[in-house]
Amino acid sequence: MVYDIERFVPRDGIPVLKGFIKNGQLIVWCPFCRCFHIHCATDGTKSMRGHRVAHCAPDSPFTNTGYYIRPFTKGEMTKMRDC
């Protein structure tokens, strides 16, 4: 599968993936692995701030760079819930 990582990479070169917080954990959707990865909130505030090390397969484009996490919009969350 050819994966277009460019659409997830902002100017600083680190990708931004989407996620949400549930039970004190950060849940991020990985479009490469096509599954959710779970991260702990490292600063104790349950925020999505900060760089994350990828929990992806070794051949993932995120393995070398890691990523930032941006919240899903309410509309995106509704679509996921309704699937």
C-alpha positions in Angstrom: 0.0 0.0 0.0 1.3 3.4 -0.9 0.8 5.8 2.0 0.7 9.6 1.5 2.4 10.8 4.7 2.7 14.3 3.3 -0.9 15.2 4.1 -0.1 14.6 7.8 3.1 16.6 8.1 3.1 20.2 9.1 6.0 22.6 8.5 8.3 21.3 11.3 8.4 17.9 9.6 6.6 16.0 12.5 3.3 14.4 11.5 0.1 15.2 13.3 -2.4 12.4 13.9 -5.9 12.6 15.4 -7.0 11.2 18.7 -9.1 11.6 21.8 -8.8 11.1 25.6 -10.6 8.3 27.3 -10.1 7.1 30.9 -6.9 9.1 31.2 -5.3 7.6 28.1 -4.6 9.2 24.7 -6.2 7.1 21.9 -4.8 8.0 18.5 -5.9 6.7 15.1 -2.9 5.5 13.0 -3.8 5.8 9.3 -0.8 3.6 8.4 -1.5 0.7 10.7 -5.2 1.3 10.4 -5.8 0.8 14.1 -5.8 2.8 17.3 -2.6 3.2 19.4 -2.8 4.1 23.1 -0.5 6.6 24.9 -0.4 7.7 28.5 -0.7 11.4 29.3 3.0 12.1 30.2 2.4 15.5 31.9 -0.3 14.3 34.3 -2.9 16.7 32.8 -4.5 14.3 30.4 -3.7 16.7 27.5 -2.6 15.8 24.0 0.4 18.2 24.2 3.8 17.0 23.3 5.6 14.7 20.9 4.8 11.0 21.0 6.9 8.0 20.0 5.1 5.9 17.4 3.6 2.6 18.5 3.6 1.5 14.9 4.8 -1.4 12.8 8.6 -1.1 11.9 7.8 -0.2 8.3 5.6 2.8 9.3 6.6 6.2 8.1 5.9 7.4 11.7 8.5 5.1 13.3 11.4 7.5 12.6 9.6 10.8 13.3 6.9 10.0 15.9 4.0 12.4 15.9 1.9 15.0 17.6 -1.8 14.3 18.4 -4.6 16.7 17.5 -8.2 16.1 18.8 -10.9 14.8 16.6 -13.7 17.3 15.9 -17.1 16.6 17.4 -18.4 15.7 13.9 -15.6 13.2 13.3 -16.3 11.6 16.7 -20.0 11.4 15.8 -19.2 9.6 12.5 -17.0 7.1 14.3 -19.6 6.4 16.9 -22.3 5.9 14.2 -20.2 3.3 12.2 
